[in-house]
Amino acid sequence: MKKFVKAALAASAFAIATPVLAQDIVVVAHGQANDPFWSVVKNGAEQAAKDAGVNVDYRSPETFDMVAMSQLIDAAVNQEPAGLIVSIPDADALGPSIQRAVSAGIPVISINSGSDVSKGLGALLHVGQDEFDAGKSAGAKLAEMGGKTAICVNQEVGNVSLDLRCDGFAEGFGGSVTVLPTSNDPAEIEAKVAAALSSDTAIDTVMALGASTAGEPAVAAAKASGRDVNVASFDLSASFLQSIVDGDAAFAIDQQQFLQGYLSVNFMALHAKFGLMPGGNVPSGPNLITADKAAQVIELSAKGIR
């Protein structure tokens, strides 16, 4: 009987000592977890949850839908989580919901998009890259490679982060740049890039804004054209990295999205447990992945880490 009482008391003491980290940290992102890019963000968040001993609930609208995303944020606020992590592709649409979370005393960290508006909406910090500067760096590099006429393939026109990538690219490139609006359908993107290359033989550069979504079909269209076209892309996929190794693509811009998921959850867990938080935004990129680095990253990309 005494052993039973001691065991019960020990279990009770353990339960009391356990911090309030069993509460969920909710991630509301504009990208679906089955998207190759966002699956890496989710992998990072889940790894951080495992390492920190917290629960993470990843939510996203079925399509790029700001009304649906704001509703997901509102629903998360009503559940009073230990922390809320959000991407901010459209501050006008999502701002009121994010500010509602802050007013309710829920700590907020932004990831991926929204570095320029995050602080103003009350977020504690942002984990991501400056999209305009990343685009500018890519444009300057492609101009250095001899590019004069380019298209910037934008699969989510209206997503502020992607618009900024094209804007930065145009400034860095310095030559003629046309934005090619598309959907997220790789088949449509390949067809539209092929049509653009066919209709304008001056195009010598293609800037894609997502490796698996737009970069891979852009490479296919460029190869089918039989012309010497430099193709570069934001973000990584194993196939696009192989294209870099094979000489069919120029480079990729790596924003290390695994870190966006991992660090945001880790920071939020530390904040819940100890009240700790870095004093400013954390840049996860950009990193330029050229042929000399691509082979090293392919395996990690296939594993959902890069």
C-alpha positions in Angstrom: 0.0 0.0 0.0 2.8 2.4 0.9 4.5 1.6 -2.4 1.3 2.4 -4.2 0.9 5.8 -2.4 4.5 6.7 -3.1 4.1 5.9 -6.8 0.9 7.9 -6.9 2.5 10.9 -5.2 5.5 10.6 -7.6 3.1 10.6 -10.6 1.2 13.5 -9.2 4.5 15.5 -8.7 5.5 14.7 -12.3 2.1 16.0 -13.6 2.4 19.2 -11.6 6.0 19.8 -12.7 5.1 19.3 -16.4 5.0 22.8 -18.0 2.0 24.0 -19.9 3.6 22.9 -23.2 0.9 20.3 -23.9 -1.1 23.1 -25.3 -1.1 23.3 -29.1 1.0 25.7 -31.1 -1.0 26.4 -34.2 0.6 27.0 -37.6 -1.7 28.7 -40.1 0.0 28.9 -43.5 -1.2 29.9 -47.0 0.6 26.8 -48.5 -0.9 23.3 -48.2 1.1 20.7 -46.4 1.0 18.4 -49.5 2.8 21.1 -51.5 6.4 20.0 -51.9 7.7 23.4 -50.5 5.3 23.6 -47.6 5.7 19.9 -46.7 9.3 20.8 -45.8 8.0 23.7 -43.6 5.7 21.2 -41.9 8.5 18.7 -41.4 10.5 21.4 -39.7 7.6 22.3 -37.4 7.0 18.7 -36.5 10.7 18.0 -35.8 10.8 21.1 -33.5 7.6 19.9 -31.7 9.2 16.6 -31.1 12.5 18.1 -29.9 10.7 20.6 -27.6 7.9 18.4 -26.4 5.0 20.4 -27.7 2.0 19.7 -30.0 1.8 21.4 -33.4 -1.3 21.7 -35.5 -0.6 22.7 -39.1 -3.6 24.3 -40.9 -4.0 25.8 -44.4 -6.8 26.6 -46.8 -7.4 24.1 -49.7 -6.2 26.7 -52.2 -4.6 30.2 -52.0 -7.6 31.8 -50.3 -7.1 34.7 -48.0 -10.7 34.7 -46.7 -10.4 31.0 -45.8 -7.0 31.6 -44.2 -8.3 34.5 -42.1 -11.1 32.2 -40.9 -8.5 29.6 -39.9 -6.6 32.2 -37.9 -9.9 33.3 -36.2 -10.7 29.7 -35.3 -7.2 29.2 -33.9 -7.6 32.3 -31.7 -10.8 31.0 -30.3 -9.0 27.9 -29.1 -6.5 30.0 -27.2 -3.3 28.1 -28.2 0.0 28.6 -26.5 1.2 30.3 -29.6 0.2 31.1 -33.2 2.6 30.9 -36.2 1.4 32.5 -39.4 2.5 33.3 -42.9 1.4 36.7 -44.2 1.0 36.8 -48.0 -1.6 39.6 -47.8 -1.5 41.9 -44.8 -4.7 43.7 -45.7 -6.7 40.5 -45.7 -5.0 38.8 -42.7 -4.1 41.7 -40.6 -7.3 42.0 -38.6 -7.3 38.3 -37.7 -3.6 38.5 -36.6 -4.2 41.6 -34.5 -7.2 39.8 -32.9 -4.8 37.1 -31.8 -2.3 39.7 -30.4 -5.1 41.5 -28.6 -6.2 38.2 -27.0 -2.7 37.8 -25.6 -1.7 35.0 -27.9 2.0 35.3 -29.0 2.4 35.4 -32.7 5.4 34.7 -34.9 5.3 35.1 -38.7 7.1 32.9 -41.2 7.9 32.8 -44.9 6.0 35.9 -46.1 5.3 39.2 -44.4 8.7 40.3 -43.1 7.8 43.9 -43.9 4.5 44.0 -42.1 5.0 41.4 -39.3 6.1 43.8 -36.6 3.4 46.3 -37.4 0.8 43.7 -36.9 2.1 42.8 -33.5 4.1 39.6 -34.2 7.1 39.0 -32.0 9.4 38.3 -34.9 9.6 36.9 -38.5 11.5 33.9 -39.7 12.2 34.0 -43.5 14.0 35.9 -46.1 13.6 39.4 -47.6 11.9 38.5 -50.9 12.7 41.7 -52.8 16.4 41.5 -52.0 16.4 37.8 -52.8 14.9 38.5 -56.2 17.3 41.4 -56.8 20.3 39.0 -56.1 18.9 36.5 -58.5 18.3 39.1 -61.2 21.8 40.5 -60.9 23.3 37.0 -61.2 21.3 36.2 -64.3 22.3 39.5 -65.8 25.9 38.7 -65.1 25.3 35.4 -67.0 24.4 37.4 -70.1 20.6 37.7 -69.7 18.9 40.5 -71.6 15.2 39.5 -71.9 13.4 37.6 -69.2 10.0 36.3 -68.0 9.2 35.9 -64.3 6.7 33.1 -63.8 4.3 34.0 -61.0 2.0 31.2 -60.0 0.2 33.2 -57.2 -0.2 36.8 -58.5 -1.5 38.7 -55.5 0.7 36.8 -53.0 2.8 39.8 -51.9 5.9 37.7 -51.4 5.9 36.4 -54.9 5.1 39.8 -56.3 8.1 41.2 -54.4 10.3 38.4 -55.9 9.4 39.5 -59.4 9.9 43.2 -58.5 13.3 42.5 -57.0 14.3 40.3 -59.9 13.3 43.1 -62.4 15.4 45.6 -60.6 18.5 43.3 -60.3 18.2 42.0 -63.9 18.1 45.5 -65.4 16.9 44.2 -68.8 13.4 43.6 -70.2 11.3 41.6 -67.7 7.7 40.4 -68.3 5.6 38.8 -65.5 3.9 35.6 -66.7 0.9 34.9 -64.5 -0.1 31.2 -64.1 -1.9 28.9 -61.8 -0.2 26.3 -59.5 -0.6 23.6 -62.2 2.8 22.5 -63.5 1.3 21.4 -66.8 -0.2 24.8 -67.4 3.1 26.5 -66.4 5.0 24.3 -68.9 2.6 25.2 -71.6 2.6 28.9 -70.9 6.4 29.1 -70.7 6.7 27.1 -73.9 4.2 29.5 -75.6 6.2 32.6 -74.3 9.5 31.2 -75.6 7.9 30.4 -79.0 6.3 33.8 -79.4 9.3 35.8 -78.4 12.7 34.5 -79.5 14.5 37.3 -77.6 13.7 35.6 -74.2 16.9 34.2 -72.9 16.1 34.0 -69.2 13.3 32.4 -67.1 12.9 33.2 -63.4 10.6 30.7 -61.6 9.2 31.4 -58.1 8.9 27.8 -57.0 11.2 24.8 -57.9 8.7 21.9 -58.1 5.7 24.0 -59.2 7.3 26.3 -61.8 11.0 25.6 -62.0 10.8 22.0 -63.2 8.2 22.7 -65.9 10.1 25.8 -67.0 13.2 23.6 -67.5 11.2 21.1 -69.6 9.8 24.0 -71.7 13.3 25.5 -72.2 14.8 22.1 -73.2 11.9 21.5 -75.6 12.5 24.9 -77.3 16.0 23.8 -78.3 17.3 27.3 -77.4 19.9 28.4 -74.9 17.8 29.7 -72.1 19.0 30.3 -68.5 16.4 29.0 -66.0 16.6 29.8 -62.3 14.2 29.2 -59.5 13.4 30.1 -56.0 13.3 27.2 -53.6 14.5 23.6 -54.1 13.4 20.2 -55.3 15.5 17.1 -56.0 14.6 17.2 -59.7 15.4 20.9 -60.1 18.7 20.5 -58.2 19.5 17.6 -60.6 18.8 19.9 -63.5 21.4 22.3 -62.1 23.9 19.5 -61.8 23.2 18.5 -65.4 23.6 22.0 -66.7 19.9 22.4 -67.7 19.3 25.1 -65.0 21.4 27.9 -63.7 20.8 28.0 -59.9 18.2 27.9 -57.2 17.5 30.4 -54.3 17.3 28.4 -51.1 15.4 30.1 -48.3 15.8 27.0 -46.0 12.1 26.6 -45.3 12.8 23.8 -42.9 14.2 26.4 -40.6 11.1 28.5 -40.9 9.0 25.7 -39.5 11.6 24.5 -37.0 12.8 27.8 -35.5 9.3 29.3 -35.2 8.0 26.4 -33.2 11.2 26.1 -31.2 11.1 29.9 -30.4 7.4 29.6 -29.4 8.1 26.6 -27.1 11.0 28.5 -25.4 8.7 31.5 -25.0 5.9 29.4 -23.4 8.4 27.7 -21.0 10.9 30.5 -20.2 9.6 33.7 -21.7 12.6 33.7 -24.1 12.5 35.2 -27.6 15.2 36.5 -30.0 15.3 40.3 -30.2 14.7 40.6 -34.0 13.8 38.9 -37.2 15.7 35.7 -38.2 16.8 35.5 -41.9 16.6 31.9 -43.1 17.9 32.9 -46.6 18.6 33.5 -49.3 21.4 31.1 -50.2 22.4 30.6 -53.9 22.6 27.0 -54.9 24.8 26.6 -58.0 26.2 23.4 -59.7 29.0 23.1 -57.2 26.6 22.9 -54.2 23.5 21.3 -55.8 24.7 17.6 -55.7 25.2 17.9 -51.9 21.7 19.1 -51.3 19.8 16.6 -53.5 19.5 13.9 -50.9 18.4 16.2 -48.2 15.8 17.7 -50.6 14.5 14.2 -51.4 14.2 13.6 -47.6 12.1 16.8 -47.1 14.7 18.8 -45.3 16.0 21.1 -48.0 
